[in-house]
C-alpha cells in the first residue's frame, strides 16, 4: 500500500486507465450478479471514457480526476464534475448545480486496503480548495451502496426497486466540511 501514488492522470496513461475501467466494471457487474447486462456495462464504460476525456481535454477544469498507481499499474480512480442526468431526473433537478463525485474505482486486487479512502480525502481537499461546499453521488450497485451507507450514512434519496425488484438506486448529498479530515 505504501507504493501507491495518487496524482492527476497523464495523457499517456489514457489507455491504461481505460483498460482499468474495463477490469473494474466487469468485476463490479460480476459481484452484483448483473454480468448479463452487457449493454449497460458497455454504456457505463463509454461514460467513464467520456469523463476521462473531459478531464484530459480541459486539464481538469470540466472534470477533475485523480488516479492511484502502483508503478505503472492503475489501481484506482476518482473524479468530480457536473452531476449526471440520472441524479437530475431522480431529484427533480434539485442537485443539478451540485458537483458529483464519480468513478470511485479500486482494482479488485487492491480493494480493502484504504486506497478508496485516500482518494476520497484528496478529492475532498481539492473540492474545498476550489470553493466547493457540497457534493452528491449516486449508486445502483448493491455492493457499493453498502460501502457508501457505512461511510456516509443513509442516502438523501433512496429509490426502491428503481432498476428492478430488489435493485434500488441511492443518491447522497454531503457537505465537504462534514467529511474533510
Residue frames as a rotation matrix with the C-alpha (Angstrom) as fourth column:
UNK 1
0.571 0.821 0.000 0.00
0.821 -0.571 0.000 0.00
0.000 0.000 -1.000 0.00
UNK 2
0.357 -0.477 -0.803 2.90
0.275 -0.768 0.579 2.36
-0.893 -0.428 -0.143 0.66
UNK 3
-0.705 -0.668 0.237 3.92
0.390 -0.086 0.917 2.22
-0.592 0.739 0.321 -3.01
UNK 4
0.096 0.827 0.554 0.58
0.994 -0.054 -0.092 3.68
-0.046 0.560 -0.827 -4.15
UNK 5
-0.864 -0.361 -0.351 0.93
0.318 -0.932 0.175 7.14
-0.390 0.039 0.920 -5.67
UNK 6
0.216 0.963 0.164 -2.17
0.887 -0.124 -0.445 9.28
-0.408 0.241 -0.880 -6.25
UNK 7
-0.663 -0.485 -0.570 -1.88
0.149 -0.832 0.535 12.01
-0.734 0.270 0.624 -8.87
UNK 8
0.218 0.681 -0.699 -3.53
-0.638 -0.442 -0.630 13.61
-0.739 0.583 0.339 -11.86
UNK 9
0.564 0.006 0.826 -3.90
0.467 0.823 -0.324 11.43
-0.681 0.568 0.461 -14.96
UNK 10
-0.383 -0.701 -0.602 -1.42
-0.354 -0.491 0.796 11.90
-0.854 0.517 -0.060 -17.77
UNK 11
0.373 0.553 -0.745 -2.47
-0.886 -0.026 -0.463 11.72
-0.276 0.833 0.480 -21.41
UNK 12
-0.354 -0.591 -0.725 -0.03
-0.771 0.623 -0.132 8.83
0.529 0.512 -0.677 -21.91
UNK 13
-0.926 0.069 0.371 -1.93
-0.223 0.692 -0.686 6.86
-0.304 -0.718 -0.626 -19.22
UNK 14
-0.262 0.932 -0.251 -5.27
-0.945 -0.300 -0.129 7.10
-0.196 0.204 0.959 -21.04
UNK 15
0.049 0.292 -0.955 -5.27
-0.605 0.770 0.205 3.58
0.795 0.568 0.214 -22.49
UNK 16
-0.792 -0.366 -0.489 -4.09
0.165 0.644 -0.747 2.05
0.588 -0.672 -0.449 -19.21
UNK 17
-0.826 0.544 0.148 -6.88
-0.411 -0.400 -0.819 3.91
-0.387 -0.737 0.554 -17.39
UNK 18
-0.005 0.854 -0.520 -9.47
-0.992 0.061 0.111 2.74
0.127 0.517 0.847 -19.93
UNK 19
-0.266 -0.154 -0.952 -8.23
-0.174 0.979 -0.110 -0.86
0.948 0.136 -0.287 -19.52
UNK 20
-0.990 -0.110 -0.086 -8.53
0.074 0.105 -0.992 -0.39
0.118 -0.988 -0.096 -15.75
UNK 21
-0.452 0.892 0.027 -12.15
-0.857 -0.425 -0.291 0.83
-0.248 -0.155 0.956 -16.17
UNK 22
0.093 0.483 -0.871 -12.98
-0.713 0.643 0.280 -2.38
0.695 0.595 0.404 -18.06
UNK 23
-0.619 -0.403 -0.674 -11.43
0.141 0.788 -0.599 -4.58
0.773 -0.466 -0.431 -15.36
UNK 24
-0.977 0.210 0.034 -13.25
-0.086 -0.242 -0.967 -2.84
-0.195 -0.947 0.254 -12.51
UNK 25
-0.272 0.936 -0.222 -16.60
-0.958 -0.285 -0.031 -2.61
-0.092 0.204 0.975 -14.30
UNK 26
-0.062 0.209 -0.976 -16.53
-0.430 0.877 0.215 -6.28
0.901 0.433 0.036 -15.26
UNK 27
-0.800 -0.300 -0.520 -15.68
0.316 0.526 -0.789 -7.17
0.511 -0.796 -0.326 -11.64
UNK 28
-0.844 0.529 0.095 -18.42
-0.439 -0.577 -0.689 -4.86
-0.309 -0.623 0.718 -10.31
UNK 29
-0.041 0.857 -0.513 -21.05
-0.955 0.119 0.274 -6.34
0.295 0.501 0.814 -12.61
UNK 30
-0.273 -0.131 -0.953 -19.91
-0.039 0.991 -0.125 -9.86
0.961 0.003 -0.276 -11.61
UNK 31
-0.959 -0.172 -0.227 -20.04
0.214 0.092 -0.973 -9.06
0.188 -0.981 -0.052 -7.87
UNK 32
-0.627 0.776 -0.062 -23.52
-0.592 -0.527 -0.609 -7.58
-0.506 -0.346 0.790 -8.27
UNK 33
-0.537 0.356 0.765 -24.71
0.385 0.910 -0.154 -10.57
-0.751 0.211 -0.625 -10.32
UNK 34
0.561 0.717 -0.414 -25.57
-0.041 -0.476 -0.879 -8.41
-0.827 0.510 -0.237 -13.36
UNK 35
-0.519 -0.855 0.003 -22.97
-0.099 0.064 0.993 -9.62
-0.849 0.515 -0.117 -15.89
UNK 36
-0.273 0.493 0.826 -25.83
0.879 0.478 0.006 -10.38
-0.392 0.727 -0.564 -18.27
UNK 37
0.760 0.541 -0.360 -26.45
0.388 -0.822 -0.418 -6.60
-0.522 0.178 -0.834 -18.65
UNK 38
-0.078 -0.884 0.461 -23.78
0.930 0.103 0.354 -6.32
-0.360 0.456 0.814 -21.34
UNK 39
0.114 0.174 0.978 -25.24
0.703 -0.710 0.044 -3.19
0.702 0.683 -0.204 -22.99
UNK 40
0.963 0.253 0.091 -25.44
0.102 -0.656 0.748 -1.42
0.249 -0.711 -0.658 -19.62
UNK 41
0.502 -0.852 -0.148 -21.82
0.514 0.156 0.843 -2.33
-0.696 -0.499 0.517 -18.87
UNK 42
-0.199 -0.565 0.801 -20.72
0.979 -0.154 0.134 -1.04
0.048 0.810 0.584 -22.29
UNK 43
0.497 0.457 0.738 -22.62
0.413 -0.872 0.262 2.23
0.763 0.174 -0.622 -21.73
UNK 44
0.960 -0.188 -0.207 -21.03
0.144 -0.301 0.943 2.62
-0.240 -0.935 -0.262 -18.31
UNK 45
0.109 -0.976 0.187 -17.59
0.798 0.198 0.569 2.06
-0.592 0.088 0.801 -19.85
UNK 46
-0.068 -0.076 0.995 -18.26
0.853 -0.521 0.019 4.61
0.517 0.850 0.100 -22.61
UNK 47
0.841 0.439 0.315 -19.39
0.203 -0.797 0.569 7.11
0.501 -0.415 -0.760 -19.96
UNK 48
0.711 -0.644 -0.282 -16.19
0.345 -0.030 0.938 6.62
-0.613 -0.764 0.201 -17.94
UNK 49
-0.180 -0.765 0.618 -14.09
0.961 -0.002 0.276 7.13
-0.210 0.644 0.736 -21.09
UNK 50
0.284 0.396 0.873 -16.05
0.615 -0.774 0.151 10.30
0.735 0.494 -0.464 -21.87
UNK 51
0.989 0.100 -0.105 -15.47
0.143 -0.542 0.828 11.64
0.026 -0.834 -0.551 -18.35
UNK 52
0.297 -0.953 -0.062 -11.75
0.623 0.144 0.769 10.91
-0.724 -0.267 0.636 -18.54
UNK 53
-0.212 -0.346 0.914 -11.53
0.953 -0.281 0.114 12.62
0.218 0.895 0.389 -21.94
UNK 54
0.716 0.507 0.480 -13.31
0.369 -0.859 0.356 15.69
0.592 -0.078 -0.802 -20.50
UNK 55
0.823 -0.480 -0.305 -10.63
0.210 -0.242 0.947 15.86
-0.528 -0.844 -0.098 -17.82
UNK 56
-0.058 -0.923 0.380 -7.71
0.807 0.180 0.562 15.41
-0.587 0.340 0.735 -20.22
UNK 57
-0.054 0.096 0.994 -9.08
0.890 -0.447 0.091 17.90
0.453 0.889 -0.061 -22.78
UNK 58
0.691 0.401 0.601 -9.83
0.134 -0.888 0.439 20.58
0.711 -0.223 -0.667 -20.16
UNK 59
-0.403 -0.914 -0.034 -6.80
0.077 0.003 -0.997 19.90
0.912 -0.405 0.069 -17.94
UNK 60
-0.675 0.150 -0.722 -9.12
0.713 0.384 -0.587 19.20
0.189 -0.911 -0.366 -15.00
UNK 61
-0.949 0.315 0.009 -11.40
-0.310 -0.928 -0.205 22.23
-0.056 -0.197 0.979 -15.44
UNK 62
-0.210 0.932 -0.295 -14.57
-0.822 -0.005 0.569 20.50
0.529 0.362 0.768 -16.73
UNK 63
0.917 0.336 -0.214 -14.00
-0.165 0.810 0.563 17.28
0.363 -0.481 0.798 -14.80
UNK 64
0.137 -0.891 0.433 -11.23
-0.937 -0.259 -0.236 16.52
0.322 -0.373 -0.870 -12.32
UNK 65
0.819 0.080 -0.569 -9.67
-0.042 0.996 0.080 13.05
0.573 -0.042 0.819 -11.99
UNK 66
0.082 -0.846 0.527 -7.19
-0.977 0.035 0.208 11.53
-0.195 -0.532 -0.824 -9.61
UNK 67
0.635 0.005 -0.772 -5.55
-0.360 0.886 -0.291 8.21
0.683 0.463 0.565 -10.42
UNK 68
0.525 -0.499 0.690 -3.91
-0.653 0.284 0.702 5.77
-0.546 -0.819 -0.177 -7.98
UNK 69
0.639 -0.408 -0.652 -0.91
-0.458 0.480 -0.748 3.90
0.618 0.777 0.120 -9.38
UNK 70
0.635 -0.624 0.454 1.49
-0.182 0.451 0.874 1.27
-0.751 -0.638 0.173 -8.19
UNK 71
-0.485 -0.812 0.325 4.44
0.342 0.166 0.925 1.66
-0.805 0.560 0.197 -10.50
UNK 72
-0.930 0.144 -0.337 2.91
-0.366 -0.433 0.824 1.73
-0.027 0.890 0.455 -13.98
UNK 73
-0.675 0.710 -0.201 -0.26
0.613 0.691 0.384 -0.11
0.412 0.136 -0.901 -12.93
UNK 74
-0.505 0.632 0.587 -3.50
-0.580 -0.753 0.312 1.84
0.639 -0.183 0.747 -12.47
UNK 75
-0.787 0.188 -0.588 -5.14
0.475 0.792 -0.383 0.63
0.394 -0.581 -0.712 -9.25
UNK 76
-0.190 0.778 -0.599 -7.70
0.829 -0.200 -0.522 3.34
-0.526 -0.596 -0.607 -8.50
UNK 77
-0.746 0.017 0.666 -9.62
0.427 -0.755 0.497 6.31
0.511 0.655 0.556 -9.87
UNK 78
-0.057 0.764 -0.643 -11.93
0.848 -0.303 -0.434 9.04
-0.527 -0.570 -0.630 -8.64
UNK 79
-0.784 -0.182 0.594 -13.35
0.502 -0.748 0.434 12.18
0.365 0.639 0.678 -10.23
UNK 80
-0.151 0.820 -0.553 -15.74
0.609 -0.363 -0.705 15.02
-0.779 -0.443 -0.444 -9.72
UNK 81
-0.986 -0.038 0.164 -17.62
0.156 -0.576 0.802 17.15
0.064 0.817 0.574 -12.19
UNK 82
-0.511 0.858 0.045 -21.16
-0.834 -0.508 0.212 18.13
0.205 0.071 0.976 -13.17
UNK 83
-0.450 0.423 0.786 -23.82
-0.361 0.719 -0.594 15.83
-0.816 -0.552 -0.171 -11.74
UNK 84
-0.989 -0.039 0.144 -25.29
0.098 0.558 0.824 13.29
-0.112 0.829 -0.547 -14.14
UNK 85
-0.583 0.808 -0.086 -28.70
-0.557 -0.320 0.766 13.19
0.591 0.494 0.637 -15.82
UNK 86
-0.159 0.516 -0.842 -29.89
0.456 0.795 0.401 10.33
0.876 -0.320 -0.362 -13.62
UNK 87
-0.661 -0.118 -0.741 -29.26
0.737 -0.290 -0.611 12.42
-0.143 -0.950 0.279 -10.49
UNK 88
-0.943 0.320 -0.087 -31.11
-0.332 -0.924 0.191 15.34
-0.019 0.209 0.978 -12.13
UNK 89
-0.357 0.870 -0.342 -34.15
-0.374 0.202 0.905 13.25
0.856 0.451 0.253 -13.03
UNK 90
-0.159 0.276 -0.948 -34.32
0.661 0.743 0.105 11.36
0.733 -0.610 -0.301 -9.71
UNK 91
-0.521 -0.082 -0.850 -34.16
0.784 -0.441 -0.438 14.60
-0.338 -0.894 0.294 -7.68
UNK 92
0.566 0.772 0.288 -36.37
0.817 -0.481 -0.317 16.72
-0.107 0.415 -0.903 -9.95
UNK 93
0.376 -0.513 0.771 -33.33
0.435 -0.637 -0.636 18.87
0.818 0.575 -0.017 -10.70
UNK 94
0.997 0.081 0.015 -32.65
0.024 -0.462 0.887 19.69
0.079 -0.883 -0.462 -7.05
UNK 95
0.489 -0.872 0.025 -28.99
0.234 0.159 0.959 18.64
-0.840 -0.463 0.282 -7.33
UNK 96
0.785 -0.123 0.607 -28.28
0.618 0.102 -0.780 19.84
0.034 0.987 0.156 -10.89
UNK 97
0.681 -0.546 0.488 -25.91
-0.280 -0.810 -0.515 22.59
0.676 0.215 -0.705 -9.74
UNK 98
0.602 -0.472 0.644 -24.07
-0.668 0.144 0.730 20.44
-0.437 -0.870 -0.229 -7.20
UNK 99
-0.139 -0.735 -0.664 -20.91
-0.926 0.334 -0.176 18.64
0.351 0.590 -0.727 -8.33
UNK 100
0.908 0.417 0.035 -20.93
-0.414 0.884 0.218 14.86
0.059 -0.212 0.975 -8.33
UNK 101
-0.248 -0.923 0.294 -18.15
-0.857 0.350 0.377 12.57
-0.451 -0.159 -0.878 -7.19
UNK 102
0.838 0.535 -0.108 -17.98
-0.512 0.703 -0.494 9.60
-0.188 0.470 0.863 -9.53
UNK 103
0.610 -0.573 -0.548 -15.77
-0.221 0.541 -0.812 6.87
0.761 0.616 0.203 -10.95
UNK 104
0.144 -0.523 0.840 -14.63
-0.984 0.014 0.177 5.80
-0.104 -0.852 -0.513 -7.47
UNK 105
0.871 0.085 -0.484 -12.97
-0.257 0.918 -0.301 2.58
0.419 0.386 0.822 -8.57
UNK 106
0.076 -0.876 0.476 -10.34
-0.906 0.139 0.400 0.40
-0.416 -0.462 -0.783 -6.94
UNK 107
-0.231 -0.264 -0.936 -8.81
-0.737 0.676 -0.009 -2.55
0.635 0.688 -0.351 -8.77
UNK 108
0.732 0.636 -0.244 -10.22
-0.357 0.663 0.658 -5.86
0.580 -0.395 0.712 -7.40
UNK 109
0.318 -0.699 -0.640 -6.74
0.632 0.660 -0.406 -6.98
0.707 -0.275 0.652 -6.25
UNK 110
-0.721 -0.656 0.225 -6.28
0.344 -0.620 -0.705 -3.74
0.602 -0.430 0.673 -4.25
UNK 111
0.156 0.873 0.461 -9.66
-0.211 -0.427 0.879 -3.36
0.965 -0.234 0.118 -2.54
UNK 112
0.922 0.317 -0.221 -9.99
0.167 0.189 0.968 -3.06
0.349 -0.929 0.121 1.25
UNK 113
0.060 -0.960 -0.274 -6.51
0.980 0.109 -0.167 -1.51
0.190 -0.258 0.947 1.57
UNK 114
0.158 0.078 -0.984 -7.57
0.609 -0.792 0.035 2.12
-0.777 -0.605 -0.173 2.13
UNK 115
-0.783 -0.493 0.379 -6.90
0.587 -0.387 0.711 3.32
-0.204 0.779 0.593 -1.42
UNK 116
-0.084 0.848 0.523 -10.51
0.753 -0.290 0.591 4.46
0.653 0.443 -0.614 -1.93
UNK 117
0.685 0.322 -0.654 -10.45
0.711 -0.488 0.505 6.39
-0.157 -0.811 -0.564 1.36
UNK 118
-0.275 -0.863 -0.423 -7.15
0.575 -0.500 0.647 8.07
-0.770 -0.065 0.634 0.44
UNK 119
-0.742 0.035 0.669 -8.55
0.622 -0.335 0.708 9.10
0.249 0.942 0.226 -2.95
UNK 120
0.348 0.935 0.068 -11.75
0.788 -0.331 0.519 10.42
0.508 -0.127 -0.852 -1.34
UNK 121
0.447 -0.219 -0.867 -9.77
0.675 -0.553 0.488 12.52
-0.586 -0.804 -0.099 1.17
UNK 122
-0.647 -0.761 -0.055 -7.66
0.505 -0.481 0.716 14.01
-0.572 0.435 0.695 -1.62
UNK 123
-0.507 0.532 0.678 -10.70
0.660 -0.267 0.703 14.82
0.555 0.804 -0.216 -3.76
UNK 124
0.568 0.689 -0.450 -12.39
0.816 -0.399 0.419 16.46
0.109 -0.605 -0.788 -0.74
UNK 125
-0.011 -0.677 -0.736 -9.30
0.557 -0.615 0.558 18.65
-0.830 -0.404 0.384 -0.25
UNK 126
-0.848 -0.298 0.438 -9.34
0.522 -0.324 0.789 19.57
-0.093 0.898 0.431 -3.95
UNK 127
-0.006 0.935 0.354 -13.03
0.801 -0.207 0.562 20.44
0.599 0.287 -0.747 -3.81
UNK 128
0.570 0.186 -0.800 -12.53
0.736 -0.550 0.396 22.62
-0.366 -0.814 -0.450 -0.72
UNK 129
-0.445 -0.846 -0.294 -9.57
0.519 -0.511 0.685 24.35
-0.730 0.152 0.666 -2.41
UNK 130
-0.869 0.154 0.470 -11.88
0.412 -0.300 0.860 25.13
0.274 0.941 0.197 -5.35
UNK 131
-0.851 0.498 0.169 -14.62
-0.523 -0.772 -0.361 26.58
-0.050 -0.395 0.917 -3.13
UNK 132
-0.278 0.768 -0.577 -17.00
-0.233 0.529 0.816 23.64
0.932 0.361 0.032 -3.47
UNK 133
-0.485 0.156 0.861 -19.15
-0.864 -0.235 -0.444 23.41
0.133 -0.959 0.249 -0.35
UNK 134
0.058 0.523 0.850 -21.16
-0.497 0.754 -0.430 20.26
-0.866 -0.398 0.304 -1.10
UNK 135
-0.708 -0.267 -0.654 -21.28
-0.700 0.388 0.600 17.35
0.093 0.882 -0.462 -3.50
UNK 136
0.439 0.811 0.386 -23.53
-0.775 0.559 -0.294 14.47
-0.455 -0.170 0.874 -4.42
UNK 137
-0.743 -0.534 -0.404 -23.02
-0.668 0.634 0.391 10.95
0.047 0.560 -0.827 -5.69
UNK 138
0.376 0.923 0.079 -25.20
-0.911 0.384 -0.153 8.03
-0.172 -0.014 0.985 -6.63
UNK 139
-0.804 -0.595 -0.016 -25.05
-0.585 0.786 0.200 4.28
-0.107 0.170 -0.980 -6.89
UNK 140
0.366 0.886 -0.284 -27.18
-0.911 0.403 0.084 1.50
0.189 0.228 0.955 -8.25
UNK 141
-0.111 -0.511 -0.852 -24.70
-0.217 0.850 -0.481 -1.22
0.970 0.131 -0.205 -7.29
UNK 142
0.852 0.506 -0.133 -25.65
-0.018 0.282 0.959 -3.10
0.523 -0.815 0.249 -4.12
UNK 143
0.335 -0.804 -0.492 -22.00
0.908 0.414 -0.059 -3.73
0.251 -0.427 0.869 -3.21
UNK 144
-0.609 -0.568 0.554 -21.15
0.452 -0.822 -0.346 -0.01
0.652 0.039 0.757 -3.43
UNK 145
0.213 0.783 0.585 -24.32
-0.230 -0.542 0.808 1.03
0.950 -0.306 0.065 -1.62
UNK 146
0.778 0.019 -0.628 -23.20
0.538 0.497 0.681 -0.96
0.325 -0.867 0.376 1.43
UNK 147
-0.244 -0.959 -0.144 -19.83
0.951 -0.208 -0.227 0.82
0.188 -0.192 0.963 1.43
UNK 148
-0.586 0.016 0.810 -21.33
0.158 -0.979 0.133 4.30
0.795 0.205 0.571 0.94
UNK 149
0.538 0.830 0.147 -24.01
-0.059 -0.138 0.989 3.79
0.841 -0.541 -0.025 3.58
UNK 150
0.555 -0.421 -0.718 -21.37
0.823 0.402 0.401 2.66
0.120 -0.813 0.569 6.07
UNK 151
-0.480 -0.874 0.074 -19.12
0.867 -0.486 -0.111 5.62
0.133 0.010 0.991 5.22
UNK 152
-0.925 0.074 0.373 -21.68
-0.001 -0.981 0.193 8.42
0.380 0.178 0.908 4.77
UNK 153
-0.695 0.713 0.092 -24.90
-0.145 -0.014 -0.989 7.21
-0.704 -0.701 0.113 6.36
UNK 154
0.008 0.818 0.575 -28.32
0.664 0.426 -0.615 6.93
-0.748 0.387 -0.540 4.80
UNK 155
-0.761 -0.249 0.599 -28.73
0.640 -0.436 0.632 8.44
0.103 0.865 0.491 1.33
UNK 156
-0.768 0.508 -0.390 -30.86
-0.327 -0.834 -0.443 11.53
-0.550 -0.213 0.807 0.86
UNK 157
0.146 0.788 -0.598 -32.74
-0.988 0.086 -0.128 9.73
-0.049 0.609 0.792 -1.92
UNK 158
-0.767 -0.270 0.582 -33.50
-0.277 0.958 0.079 6.02
-0.578 -0.100 -0.810 -1.79
UNK 159
-0.102 0.701 -0.706 -35.37
-0.994 -0.097 0.047 4.94
-0.036 0.706 0.707 -4.90
UNK 160
-0.269 0.068 0.961 -36.72
-0.405 0.897 -0.177 1.49
-0.874 -0.437 -0.214 -4.07
UNK 161
0.103 0.273 0.956 -36.84
0.545 0.789 -0.284 -1.04
-0.832 0.550 -0.067 -6.93
UNK 162
0.255 -0.029 -0.967 -35.58
-0.500 -0.860 -0.106 1.64
-0.828 0.510 -0.234 -9.33
UNK 163
-0.539 -0.582 -0.609 -33.75
-0.823 0.211 0.527 -0.77
-0.178 0.785 -0.593 -11.65
UNK 164
-0.242 0.518 -0.820 -35.85
-0.213 0.796 0.566 -3.86
0.946 0.312 -0.082 -10.92
UNK 165
0.818 0.560 0.134 -37.45
-0.272 0.171 0.947 -5.51
0.507 -0.811 0.292 -7.95
UNK 166
0.831 -0.502 -0.239 -34.81
0.482 0.435 0.761 -5.57
-0.278 -0.748 0.603 -5.22
UNK 167
-0.190 -0.904 0.383 -32.47
0.979 -0.205 0.002 -3.25
0.076 0.376 0.924 -7.15
UNK 168
0.700 0.468 -0.539 -32.60
0.595 -0.800 0.079 0.19
-0.394 -0.377 -0.838 -5.62
UNK 169
0.035 -0.693 0.720 -30.84
0.646 -0.534 -0.545 3.41
0.762 0.485 0.429 -6.58
UNK 170
0.539 0.069 -0.840 -29.39
0.799 -0.357 0.483 5.71
-0.266 -0.932 -0.248 -3.94
UNK 171
0.198 -0.438 0.877 -28.24
0.446 -0.757 -0.478 9.33
0.873 0.486 0.045 -4.02
UNK 172
0.189 -0.254 -0.949 -26.24
0.958 -0.165 0.235 11.06
-0.216 -0.953 0.212 -1.30
UNK 173
0.515 -0.107 0.851 -25.82
0.193 -0.952 -0.237 14.80
0.835 0.286 -0.469 -0.73
UNK 174
0.435 -0.518 -0.737 -22.86
0.900 0.238 0.364 15.68
-0.013 -0.822 0.570 1.50
UNK 175
0.969 -0.226 0.095 -21.27
-0.232 -0.972 0.050 18.89
0.081 -0.070 -0.994 2.79
UNK 176
0.358 -0.916 -0.181 -17.50
0.096 0.229 -0.969 18.97
0.929 0.330 0.170 2.17
UNK 177
-0.195 -0.456 0.868 -16.89
-0.763 -0.485 -0.426 20.35
0.616 -0.746 -0.254 5.69
UNK 178
0.585 0.516 0.626 -18.56
-0.799 0.499 0.335 17.26
-0.140 -0.696 0.704 7.17
UNK 179
0.985 -0.151 0.081 -16.10
0.165 0.964 -0.208 14.84
-0.047 0.218 0.975 5.55
UNK 180
0.473 -0.866 0.162 -12.79
-0.160 -0.266 -0.951 16.63
0.867 0.424 -0.264 5.27
UNK 181
0.728 -0.290 -0.621 -10.14
0.671 0.487 0.559 15.42
0.140 -0.824 0.549 7.70
